[in-house]
C-alpha cells in the first residue's frame, strides 16, 4: 500500500512537470506488460486446456501495438509528424475496447466451458480487429473522439461507458465463478477490473489532454497494468499450475480423493457419522467424498427375504 501511494504521488508530480514523459512512461510500461502476457501465453499455448487465458493473452499483442502507436501519436510527439489530438484518442478507445472485449469473452468462455480452438485462429481474429480499427483511424473513417474546439465527443464518452460496462460484466461473471479460480489470481483480477473501470470513468471527464482527469485515468491504468502483471505474468511464472494447469490439477486432486481411516458406521442402519457428528446414509457419504456413483438393485438374499418365492427358478 505504501509503495502504491508513493508511486501514485510520483506519477502525479511527474504529470504536472512533464506530461509527455509521464504519458510515455505509463504507456510503455503497459506495452511491456501486454507483451509479457502475450509471450507467456503463446509459448504455453500447447498446454492450455481453457480458452480463458488464451483469449486474454493473444489479444494482448494488438492491444500492445495500439497502446504504443497511441503513445507515439500523442499530442506533442513528433514521431508521425503534426497530428491532432483526435488520432491518439481514437487509438486509445480501440485499445481499451479490444482489451475489455477479450476479457469479457474470456470469462464467458470459461463459464461455458468452451473448448479452445487453434491459438492461431484467436490471434488472427484479434490482430485483424486491431488492424481494422487502426486503419480506419489513419484513413479518417473512424468516428471523431476529440474535437479541437469542444473536447470529447459524444461518441468518445459513449464508447468509454460501453467499455466500463464490459469490464463490469466481466467482473460480475468472474465473481460468480470465483470458486473455479486460484484465490490470488481472483483477487488480482478483481482489483484490475475495478482499476480499469475507474480509469475509463476518468477519461469521460477531461477537457484537456494534459489535464488532471486525463492524468488520473493514466494513473489508474498504471495500477491496472501492475495488477494484471501480478495476476498473469508473476503468478503464471512462479506458480504455473495456478493459471496454465489449474484444470488438470483439479482433475488430479479429484482422482486422488479416497476414504481413509476408521469410519464410524451404525451396525443396524449402516449410516456413517461424518466429521460434524451427523449420521449420513452410506451412499451420500461415499458420493460426497469420492467420484463414485450408485446404481441401486437388489441382491438374491434380500429378494428372497422381501419377496419369498418371487426370485426362485422352477
C-alpha positions as semicolon CSV with decimal commas, in nm:
position;residue;x (nm);y (nm);z (nm)
1;X;0,000;0,000;0,000
2;X;0,282;0,241;0,088
3;X;0,455;0,162;-0,239
4;X;0,133;0,226;-0,429
5;X;0,085;0,566;-0,261
6;X;0,447;0,665;-0,330
7;X;0,423;0,555;-0,695
8;X;0,094;0,741;-0,740
9;X;0,240;1,058;-0,591
10;X;0,548;1,031;-0,811
11;X;0,342;0,983;-1,126
12;X;0,113;1,273;-1,042
13;X;0,404;1,511;-0,977
14;X;0,568;1,396;-1,298
15;X;0,245;1,461;-1,490
16;X;0,242;1,819;-1,362
17;X;0,605;1,886;-1,453
18;X;0,647;1,693;-1,779
19;X;0,327;1,539;-1,910
20;X;0,476;1,381;-2,222
21;X;0,739;1,199;-2,014
22;X;0,469;1,085;-1,770
23;X;0,246;0,967;-2,052
24;X;0,525;0,783;-2,233
25;X;0,635;0,614;-1,910
26;X;0,286;0,483;-1,832
27;X;0,210;0,372;-2,187
28;X;0,543;0,197;-2,243
29;X;0,510;0,018;-1,908
30;X;0,168;-0,108;-2,020
31;X;0,317;-0,220;-2,353
32;X;0,577;-0,426;-2,164
33;X;0,302;-0,586;-1,953
34;X;0,088;-0,676;-2,252
35;X;0,382;-0,813;-2,449
36;X;0,487;-1,023;-2,147
37;X;0,137;-1,167;-2,127
38;X;0,134;-1,247;-2,496
39;X;0,474;-1,420;-2,486
40;X;0,381;-1,622;-2,178
41;X;0,056;-1,748;-2,329
42;X;0,194;-1,801;-2,678
43;X;0,479;-2,020;-2,554
44;X;0,240;-2,221;-2,335
45;X;-0,037;-2,249;-2,594
46;X;0,010;-2,624;-2,647
47;X;-0,064;-2,694;-2,279
48;X;-0,363;-2,469;-2,220
49;X;-0,692;-2,652;-2,164
50;X;-0,913;-2,344;-2,135
51;X;-0,988;-2,053;-2,366
52;X;-0,973;-1,809;-2,071
53;X;-0,602;-1,737;-2,072
54;X;-0,571;-1,779;-2,449
55;X;-0,822;-1,503;-2,518
56;X;-0,660;-1,254;-2,281
57;X;-0,301;-1,338;-2,372
58;X;-0,336;-1,343;-2,750
59;X;-0,543;-1,024;-2,758
60;X;-0,263;-0,854;-2,564
61;X;-0,045;-0,835;-2,876
62;X;-0,273;-0,600;-3,075
63;X;-0,351;-0,410;-2,754
64;X;0,024;-0,352;-2,703
65;X;0,062;-0,235;-3,063
66;X;-0,231;0,005;-3,031
67;X;-0,102;0,141;-2,699
68;X;0,245;0,201;-2,843
69;X;0,101;0,373;-3,151
70;X;-0,124;0,581;-2,924
71;X;0,176;0,699;-2,722
72;X;0,373;0,790;-3,036
73;X;0,074;0,977;-3,186
74;X;0,001;1,173;-2,867
75;X;-0,030;1,548;-2,894
76;X;0,319;1,698;-2,865
77;X;0,502;1,394;-3,001
78;X;0,655;1,433;-3,347
79;X;0,702;1,068;-3,448
80;X;0,416;1,075;-3,701
81;X;0,451;1,442;-3,784
82;X;0,198;1,710;-3,693
83;X;-0,118;1,528;-3,586
84;X;-0,416;1,648;-3,387
85;X;-0,548;1,522;-3,057
86;X;-0,812;1,300;-3,216
87;X;-0,580;1,032;-3,357
88;X;-0,428;0,936;-3,022
89;X;-0,771;0,947;-2,858
90;X;-0,926;0,715;-3,117
91;X;-0,636;0,470;-3,083
92;X;-0,688;0,471;-2,705
93;X;-1,056;0,384;-2,748
94;X;-0,970;0,099;-2,984
95;X;-0,709;-0,047;-2,748
96;X;-0,940;-0,037;-2,446
97;X;-1,231;-0,181;-2,644
98;X;-1,012;-0,467;-2,765
99;X;-0,887;-0,533;-2,412
100;X;-1,229;-0,516;-2,246
101;X;-1,390;-0,733;-2,513
102;X;-1,120;-1,001;-2,490
103;X;-1,155;-1,018;-2,110
104;X;-1,534;-1,041;-2,131
105;X;-1,514;-1,311;-2,399
106;X;-1,257;-1,497;-2,187
107;X;-1,468;-1,509;-1,870
108;X;-1,781;-1,603;-2,066
109;X;-1,595;-1,882;-2,249
110;X;-1,458;-2,007;-1,919
111;X;-1,802;-2,010;-1,755
112;X;-1,945;-2,201;-2,053
113;X;-1,653;-2,449;-2,051
114;X;-1,582;-2,367;-2,415
115;X;-1,312;-2,582;-2,570
116;X;-1,024;-2,379;-2,716
117;X;-0,973;-2,371;-3,091
118;X;-0,634;-2,331;-3,252
119;X;-0,444;-2,040;-3,095
120;X;-0,360;-1,909;-3,438
121;X;-0,729;-1,853;-3,502
122;X;-0,768;-1,644;-3,188
123;X;-0,457;-1,443;-3,269
124;X;-0,568;-1,377;-3,626
125;X;-0,910;-1,256;-3,508
126;X;-0,775;-1,009;-3,250
127;X;-0,498;-0,885;-3,480
128;X;-0,746;-0,833;-3,763
129;X;-0,979;-0,640;-3,533
130;X;-0,694;-0,417;-3,414
131;X;-0,566;-0,360;-3,767
132;X;-0,915;-0,268;-3,884
133;X;-0,954;-0,001;-3,616
134;X;-0,608;0,143;-3,675
135;X;-0,664;0,151;-4,049
136;X;-0,995;0,334;-4,009
137;X;-0,827;0,592;-3,786
138;X;-0,544;0,667;-4,028
139;X;-0,784;0,672;-4,323
140;X;-1,007;0,923;-4,144
141;X;-1,313;0,695;-4,131
142;X;-1,316;0,628;-3,757
143;X;-1,568;0,844;-3,566
144;X;-1,421;1,161;-3,417
145;X;-1,333;1,116;-3,049
146;X;-1,183;1,456;-2,966
147;X;-1,286;1,784;-3,119
148;X;-1,025;2,060;-3,105
149;X;-1,291;2,316;-3,010
150;X;-1,538;2,131;-2,786
151;X;-1,322;1,849;-2,647
152;X;-1,462;1,498;-2,603
153;X;-1,734;1,395;-2,845
154;X;-2,049;1,203;-2,759
155;X;-1,907;0,902;-2,939
156;X;-1,595;0,905;-2,719
157;X;-1,794;0,932;-2,395
158;X;-2,038;0,664;-2,510
159;X;-1,751;0,434;-2,608
160;X;-1,586;0,478;-2,266
161;X;-1,914;0,400;-2,089
162;X;-1,961;0,091;-2,306
163;X;-1,608;-0,024;-2,219
164;X;-1,686;0,032;-1,850
165;X;-1,994;-0,187;-1,891
166;X;-1,782;-0,462;-2,048
167;X;-1,537;-0,453;-1,757
168;X;-1,822;-0,460;-1,503
169;X;-1,990;-0,752;-1,681
170;X;-1,660;-0,942;-1,678
171;X;-1,623;-0,864;-1,307
172;X;-1,973;-0,995;-1,229
173;X;-1,913;-1,322;-1,418
174;X;-1,569;-1,361;-1,261
175;X;-1,708;-1,323;-0,910
176;X;-1,995;-1,560;-0,983
177;X;-1,747;-1,829;-1,084
178;X;-1,486;-1,740;-0,821
179;X;-1,458;-2,097;-0,692
180;X;-1,302;-2,201;-1,024
181;X;-1,009;-1,958;-0,999
182;X;-0,695;-1,952;-0,791
183;X;-0,765;-1,718;-0,492
184;X;-0,464;-1,493;-0,553
185;X;-0,540;-1,472;-0,923
186;X;-0,904;-1,391;-0,845
187;X;-0,807;-1,108;-0,608
188;X;-0,568;-0,953;-0,862
189;X;-0,815;-0,985;-1,149
190;X;-1,090;-0,828;-0,939
191;X;-0,869;-0,534;-0,840
192;X;-0,756;-0,497;-1,202
193;X;-1,113;-0,473;-1,329
194;X;-1,204;-0,215;-1,064
195;X;-0,898;-0,005;-1,154
196;X;-0,982;-0,037;-1,524
197;X;-1,336;0,091;-1,465
198;X;-1,203;0,389;-1,266
199;X;-0,956;0,462;-1,545
200;X;-1,226;0,460;-1,814
201;X;-1,456;0,674;-1,599
202;X;-1,180;0,935;-1,562
203;X;-1,143;0,953;-1,940
204;X;-1,508;1,059;-1,967
205;X;-1,439;1,378;-1,772
206;X;-1,132;1,553;-1,912
207;X;-1,129;1,860;-2,135
208;X;-0,754;1,892;-2,185
209;X;-0,532;1,602;-2,297
210;X;-0,280;1,728;-2,041
211;X;-0,543;1,782;-1,770
212;X;-0,591;1,635;-1,423
213;X;-0,861;1,383;-1,519
214;X;-0,652;1,261;-1,810
215;X;-0,358;1,214;-1,573
216;X;-0,583;1,035;-1,321
217;X;-0,703;0,798;-1,590
218;X;-0,346;0,709;-1,682
219;X;-0,251;0,657;-1,316
220;X;-0,545;0,417;-1,275
221;X;-0,432;0,245;-1,594
222;X;-0,082;0,205;-1,450
223;X;-0,233;0,046;-1,138
224;X;-0,449;-0,183;-1,353
225;X;-0,147;-0,293;-1,558
226;X;0,050;-0,371;-1,241
227;X;-0,237;-0,584;-1,112
228;X;-0,270;-0,759;-1,447
229;X;0,105;-0,824;-1,447
230;X;0,075;-0,963;-1,096
231;X;-0,217;-1,186;-1,195
232;X;-0,094;-1,327;-1,523
233;X;0,282;-1,294;-1,550
234;X;0,408;-1,320;-1,191
235;X;0,167;-1,594;-1,082
236;X;0,198;-1,764;-1,419
237;X;0,577;-1,782;-1,394
238;X;0,613;-1,858;-1,022
239;X;0,315;-2,090;-0,986
240;X;0,229;-2,208;-1,339
241;X;-0,037;-2,452;-1,218
242;X;-0,245;-2,162;-1,087
243;X;-0,311;-2,045;-1,442
244;X;-0,195;-2,290;-1,703
245;X;-0,261;-2,622;-1,532
246;X;-0,533;-2,544;-1,275
247;X;-0,793;-2,753;-1,457
248;X;-0,556;-3,052;-1,484
249;X;-0,455;-3,014;-1,121
250;X;-0,820;-3,008;-1,011
251;X;-0,885;-3,331;-1,200
252;X;-0,585;-3,498;-1,042
253;X;-0,699;-3,392;-0,695
254;X;-1,045;-3,533;-0,764
255;X;-0,897;-3,867;-0,870
256;X;-0,688;-3,877;-0,555
257;X;-0,987;-3,840;-0,321
258;X;-1,016;-4,162;-0,121
259;X;-1,170;-4,289;0,201
260;X;-0,910;-4,342;0,469
261;X;-0,901;-4,427;0,840
262;X;-1,167;-4,579;1,065
263;X;-1,524;-4,498;0,965
264;X;-1,787;-4,497;1,247
265;X;-2,078;-4,689;1,094
266;X;-2,407;-4,788;1,255
267;X;-2,428;-5,166;1,290
268;X;-2,804;-5,154;1,232
269;X;-2,894;-4,900;0,962
270;X;-2,539;-4,869;0,819
271;X;-2,533;-4,487;0,837
272;X;-2,188;-4,327;0,879
273;X;-2,104;-4,045;1,119
274;X;-1,923;-3,755;0,947
275;X;-1,674;-3,507;1,095
276;X;-1,957;-3,280;1,214
277;X;-2,122;-3,561;1,410
278;X;-2,413;-3,605;1,167
279;X;-2,518;-3,954;1,058
280;X;-2,532;-3,981;0,680
281;X;-2,663;-4,261;0,459
282;X;-2,384;-4,476;0,325
283;X;-2,444;-4,370;-0,036
284;X;-2,443;-3,995;0,028
285;X;-2,133;-4,020;0,249
286;X;-1,931;-4,201;-0,018
287;X;-2,059;-3,980;-0,301
288;X;-1,958;-3,662;-0,114
289;X;-1,601;-3,785;-0,070
290;X;-1,532;-3,973;-0,392
291;X;-1,627;-3,967;-0,758
292;X;-1,830;-4,289;-0,721
293;X;-2,195;-4,307;-0,825
294;X;-2,452;-4,567;-0,718
295;X;-2,691;-4,777;-0,922
296;X;-2,946;-4,945;-0,698
297;X;-3,062;-5,302;-0,736
298;X;-3,143;-5,594;-0,504
299;X;-2,931;-5,893;-0,415
300;X;-3,069;-6,252;-0,422
301;X;-3,071;-6,284;-0,040
302;X;-3,279;-5,968;0,005
303;X;-3,504;-6,069;-0,280
304;X;-3,581;-6,398;-0,103
305;X;-3,633;-6,224;0,231
306;X;-3,856;-5,947;0,100
307;X;-4,035;-6,132;-0,179
308;X;-4,036;-6,505;-0,090
309;X;-4,067;-6,723;-0,392
310;X;-4,057;-6,439;-0,645
311;X;-3,699;-6,487;-0,741
312;X;-3,700;-6,868;-0,749
313;X;-3,641;-7,056;-1,065
314;X;-3,859;-7,367;-1,117
